[in-house]
């Protein structure tokens, strides 16, 4: 599951047990990325709080499916297969709920895998993904020019902040996974805390 010790659900007590009960999915399943924090429950609490508020909050205006898409792309760039598979499944579910066929989801993944978002998106959304790539791979080379270009393409400053935070979160999550050797063994792929109306509801469905 990871390269470090973790506390399984059935052995958890105290604060850790309370946190596990907040984040668990069906059959008391806790995602390995959360279980990796089990020796320091306070960092699990911080991780889940920022994840819920950055990616799953009603204050966002960018559709959740595209925020998941950004997360998938960042994870592809970082070669974090754990996050790619989890969030690709989440993106696919959301796109299906929006009425898209499976072919659209496959088209998006294929474009991201070859680092050519324009094959699947219009200029506006491709630019968002370009910003995600720069912020992930060469953040010190970013200049205000790309922000100005995003504004000219109809992306307002609040949306730029949303993208910035989603990209930053996924770089954190990817490094958590890659640095601790977290894998998907035992995980239920694609679960997410989809009750966006309650920022304190972390339950995974």
Secondary structure, DSSP 8 states (H G I E B T S, - for coil): --SS----GGG--HHHHHHHHHH--GGG---HHHHTTTTSHHHHHHHHHHHHHHHS-TT--S-HHHHHHHHHHHHHHTT-HHHHHHHHHHHHHHHHHTT--HHHHHHHHHHHHTT-GGGTS-HHHHHHHHHHHHHHH-GGG--HHHHHHHHHTT--HHHHHHHHHHHHHHHHHHHHHHHHT---TT--TT-----TT-TT-----
